[in-house]
Amino acid sequence: MNLSLDEVVALTGGKILNPTPEISISGVATLAEACPGEISFLGNEKYFKDFLATKASVALVPPGLPEYPEGVVFIEVENPSLAFNAVVGHFMKAANDFTPGIAATAYVDPTAKLNPDKVRVSPGAVVEAGAEVGDGCDIGPGCVIGKSAVLGENCKLYANAVVRERCILGKNVVLQPGAVIGSDGFGFLLNKETGRYETVDQVGIVVIGDNVDVGANTTIDRARFGRTIIGEGTKIDNLVQIGHNVVVGKHTVIVSQSGIAGSTQIGDYVTVAAQVGIAGHLKVGDKAVMAARTGVMSDLEGGKVYWGAPAAPFTEARRQFAAIRKLPEAMKEMAALKKQAEEIKALIDQALAEQAGN
C-alpha cells in the first residue's frame, strides 16, 4: 500500500520542489492531523496556518507559495485537491479486499445472469430472477437486486442498497448504504365517491447513467410510466428524494436533503445545494445554481445563480433578504411617524375648532 515519492509524482503529475532522501508514504490526512509518514495537501488558502504547522512528511502544494514549513517535502501541482484525490484513490484501491464469489448466506436466483468468478455477492444479499449483474460488481450485505434489474460493470452497492425490478444501472455506479432505486412514485388519486385515496400503479423504471454516485438513504422513484433518468456522472448526496419521471442531466450535483418533485427536468452541470425544494413539472436549464434552501416554483433559465423562496436571481434575492431584515426597524419608524401624524392632526383639529368658536 505504501507509496514512494516517485510514485506520488507519477500519480499526481507534479514535481518535487525540495529533493530529499527517499520517503515512504503510508497514508493520507488533513494538514492539521497528519503525522510523519503521511501526505496532505494545501487546497485552500484559509488552511495556510495549518500548512505552516503540519507534521506531514509530504504536502501537495500550488505554485508560488510565499512561505514553506521545514521538514516537509513539497510536490507542486496545478490542482492540489484533485491531485490529492488521486493519492487517496490509490490507498482506497489497495484497501479494497474485493474477492469474487457468492456468500453462503446470499441468495442468487438460478435465472439471474452473473459470473461468480467476477462479482462478489455478500452475506444476506438477494439477486432475484432474471437480474443481470455485470463483471466487477460488488454487492454488499443485505442488498436486493430486483427481478430483471440490470447492473453494468464495476458497480458498488454498499449495505442494504436496493435496486428494484427492471431498473437499469450503468457502469461504475455507486450506491451508498440504504439507497433505494426504483421505489414507487408518490401516486394517489382521491376517489370522490368513496372519499378515499386510491393508489396509482407505478409501472415505469429508473435508468442511471455511467459513473453516477448515489448517497446513503437517498431514494429515486420509478416512473409512473416510462423512465426516471439520472444522467452520466451526476453526484447525489445523502437523504435526497427524486420523484417519478424526473430527468436529471449529466454531471449535475444534488446536495443533501434536497427534493425534486415528479416530472421535472434538470439540465447538465446544474448545482442543487442543500435543502433545495423543486416543484413538479418544471424545467431547470444547464449550469443553473440553486443556493441552499432555495424554493423553485417556476422554470429557471440556465447559467444563473438563484436563491430564496420563490427562487430569484441571487443579486435580487439578496436585496430582498436585506430589505426583510430591515423590516422590524422600518415598522418601528412607521409606527412613530403614524403617532406623530396623529398628534399633528389632533393639534390641527383643535386649532380649527378654536377658530370656529371665535
Secondary structure, DSSP 8 states (H G I E B T S, - for coil): --EEHHHHHHHH--EESS--S--EE-EE--TTT--TTEEEE--SGGGHHHHHH---SEEEE-TT-S---TT-EEEE-S-HHHHHHHHHHHHHHHH-----EE-TT-EE-TT-B--TTT-EE-TT-EE-TT-EE-TT-EE-TT-EE-TT-EE-TT-EE-TT-EE-TT-EE-TT-EE-TT-EEEE----EEEETTTTEEEE-----EEEE-TT-EE-TT-EEE--SSSEEEE-TT-EE-TT-EE-TT-EE-TT-EE-TT-EE-TT-EE-TT-EE-TT-EE-SS-EE-TT-EE-TT-EE-S-B-TT-EEETTTTEEHHHHHHHHHHHHTHHHHHHHHHHHHHHHHHHHHHHHHHHHHHHH-
